[in-house]
Amino acid sequence: MTETKSLIWDETFPSLLLKGEGCATFLHGQTTADIYTQKQLESIFLSCCLSTKGSLKALLEIRISNDMAEIVIIAGEINSIINGFESVIFPADKVNLEVLDPIRRIQKINNYQSWKKSTPLWISNNDLIENEIYDYTRATKEELEIWKIRQGIPGLDKEINGETNPYELGLGDIINLDKGCYLGQEAIARFFRSKSLKHQLRYWEAYGDADDFDIGKKILKTNHKNELNQKVGFITSSIKTNDNFLCGLALIKNNFINKDIYFSEKEESMTIKKPISFTQPF
């Protein structure tokens, strides 16, 4: 994807609807956003859904009004969210959960600004708002995949693996530390107090064979065979963009994130840098 192209991210996502006067209170206790403040703004906002141990289950966009909350699952598994919500909804919560048809979502994108800073549009009737996007071109599947990787948008069963937390994935900016109790808050508070993480998400580029950069492959500290070749991370996403150029995402051990060059298991050099949207933890 070139810097000069004006592109839009046009994709459909699974969506849910919460209805009832208890929507705000329920979501406030289940996600990382300050729902009460966001409700007053009446706009689409990002939030995380966590496990009890603070690992990321899903990345959500939410729009909330008086008695209704629309939820779009940007990354994550919808049935996991449904089961998690339904297991803690009680009559006293005064909410009902519905599964909606997938919603079409569009957003202007580029390679120099975090995707979190651009406001998306949700299109329920499948009609594009032409005056909003007339000078933009829909990104191809490959362009979109490369853009998401460069941004550092986590993928299910890749970066979202049941172990990674929002700070490791560069999502600390969508955690509200001043709100009341919510699912995963105790773990998040421990991460914040200790300032200790196992890994941080990084973008990588390399030249070589695609098989050498498969998901799960190790990233090594050095290519010197006579040195202890320490594992510093592993590949979580990978795409081949031409004959021998590849890029992707990786989880790098926190002690090694300040170095720019590492190596594959086959000793090819890998350039490592922060993804565009990555927010420095703490």
N, C-alpha and C positions, 0 to 999 in steps of 0.2 A: 504494500500500500504506500503510495507516494504522498509526500507532504502537501503537494499542490492540489490534490483532488479534494473536492467538497463532497463528503459522503454522509449517508445516514445509516444508522443501525436500525434495521427493520426486521422484527422477529416476534413470534408469538410465544407467550409464556403461560404456564398454568396459573390459575387465580382462584381465590377464595373470597367469600363474603361473610362477615360477621354482622349480625343484626341484633338490635336490642339496646336498651338504655345503658347496659353495663359494658359496652364495647371498649370504651377508653380505659376503664379500670382493668378489664381483663387483659388487654394488649399491653398495658403498662407493666403488668406482672409477668409477661411472657417474652418480652423483647427488650433490646438494649436502648431503645429510644425513649425520650421523655414525651410520652404520648399526649399528656395534657397540654404541653406547650405547642406541640405540632398540630393539635386539634384546632387551636386558635388561628393558625396560619392557613389552614384549609388548602394545603398543597401536597404534592407527592413527596415523600421523604424515604430515606433508606433506614433500615434497621437490621439487626442480626437476631436470629433465633438460635439459642445455645442449648447444649446439654447441661446436665447438673454439674459436670466437671469443667464447664467453660469452653468446650470445643464447639466449633461452628457447625450447626446443623443446616442452616439456610441463610441466604442473603435475600432480604425482602424489600420490596417497595410497598408503601402503605399510603392510602389516602383515607382520612377519617372525617366524618361529619357527626352531627349530634347523636344519631342512633344507628350508625352504619360505618363499617370499616371495610374498604376494598384492599385486598392483599394480592400482590403479584410476586411470584417466586422466581427471582432472577437466577438464583443458583441454589440447588437443593432438591430434595425429593418430596413431592407433594403429599404422598401417603404418610410419610414420617411426620410432617407438620399436622396433617389431619388427626392422626392417632395421638400425637402429643397434646393437641388442643382438646380433643374430645375426652381424653383421660382426666382432664382437670376442670372441665366445665360442669358446674353444678347448678341446680335451679336458682340458687341465690345470686349467681353471676348475672342472670338476666340477659343472656346472649344465646343466639343460635348460629350454628356454622353451616354454610352452604358451599358446595363446589360449583363454580361458574365455568362457562366455556372458556377456553384459552383466550387471552386478550392480546390484541395486536399492539405492539409498543414501538414507537419510533423515537430516535434521538440523534441529533447532529453530533458527529464525531470527528476527532482529529488526533494527531500524534504528538501534541505538545502540551495538552491540558488534561487533567484528571477527568475521567468520565463522570465522577461524582459531582462535578461543578456545573454540568449541563442538565437542564430540565427536560425530562422525557415527556412524551405525549402518549396517553392511552387511547386507543381507537376501538371502541366497542362495536361500531357498525361497519368496520372495514373500509370506510371512506377516508382517504388521505385528505389532510387539510392542506390543499394545494398551495395556498399563499405562505405556508410555513416552510415548505420544502421544495419549492419550484426550482431553485437553483442548486439542488443537491441530487446526487445519484445514489441509488441503493447499493450498498457494499455487497460484493459477491460473498459467497460462503467462505472462500479462502481469505479474502481481504478481512472479513469480519473475525475469522479465527485468529489471524495474525494480530489484528488490532487488539482483541481481547487479551492475547498473550502479552503484548507490549504494555498494556494497561495493568496487567496483573489481576484480572478478574478471575476469581477462583472457580474451578469446575468440580462437579460432583464426582466422587471416586477418584479424583486427581488431587487437587489441593484441599478439597473438603473430604477428609478421609477418616473422620471420627476421632482424630487426635489433635489436629491443628486448631489453634484458637485465633480470635480476630486480630490480636496484636501481632502474631506471627505472619498473618496474611496481609498486613498493612491496612487493617480496617479499624484501627483504634479511634479514628475520627468519627465513627458512628456508634461509639459507646458513650453513653451519658453517665458520668461518675457521680453525679449529684442526685440522681433520682432514687426513689425508694426501692424496696426489695423486688427482685425479678429472678427468673430461672437462670442459674449460672452465675449470679452476682457474687457469691462467696468466692468462687474460683477466680473470677475476674479481679476481685479485690486483692487476692493473694498474688496474682501475677503483677498487679500494679505496685503493691508494696515491695515485693522482692526484686522487681525490675529484672527478672530472670526468665529467659525464654530458651527453648531447645533449638529452634530454627527461626530463620526469617526467609520470606519469599523473595526470590531473585529471578530476573529475566536473564536468559543466556543466548548466545549466538555461537555458532561453530561451523566448520567445514568438514565434511566427511560423509560416511555412509549412514543412512537412516538407521540401520540396525544397531549401530554403535551408540545411538542416542535415544533408545527406546525408553518409555516410561518405566521407572524403577531402577534404571541403570545408575551405578555409583558415580559420584564426582570425587576426584582425587586431588590431593594437595600438590603433588609433583609428578613429573614424568621421568624422574631419575630412578632407574632400576636399582641403583645401589643405596637408595635412601628408603626409610620406612615410608611406604606410600599410604598415608593416612586418608581415610574416607572423611570428606567434609560435607557431604550432602548426597542428594539423589534427585533424579529427574522426575517431575510430575506431569509435565506437558511437553509435547514435541511436535513440530510440523516441518516438513521439507518444502522450501519455497522455490528452489530451482535445482539444477543438476546436483550440486553438492553443498548448498547452503541450508542450514537448519537453524531454527530458533525455538525457544520454549520457556518453560518455567521450571524452577527447582527449589527445593527446600535446602538451605545452606545452614550448617550449624552456626549458632550465634557467635562463637569464638572466631569464626573465619569469614565473617561477612564483609570485612574491610579490604579484602584482596580482590583484584580485578580479573586475574587469570587463574583458572584451574584446568583440570584435565579429565578426559573421559577414561574409561577402563582400557581403551585402545590407545591411550596417550595422545589423542588429539586435543589441542588447546581449546578452551572454552572461555569466551569473554563474559563476565558476570557484571550486572548492574542492577540498580533498583528499578522495578517497574514504575511506569509513569504515575500511576495513582496511589502508589504505596505511601502510607503515612507512617512516619517514624514512630515506633512505639514509645510511650511514656514521654 
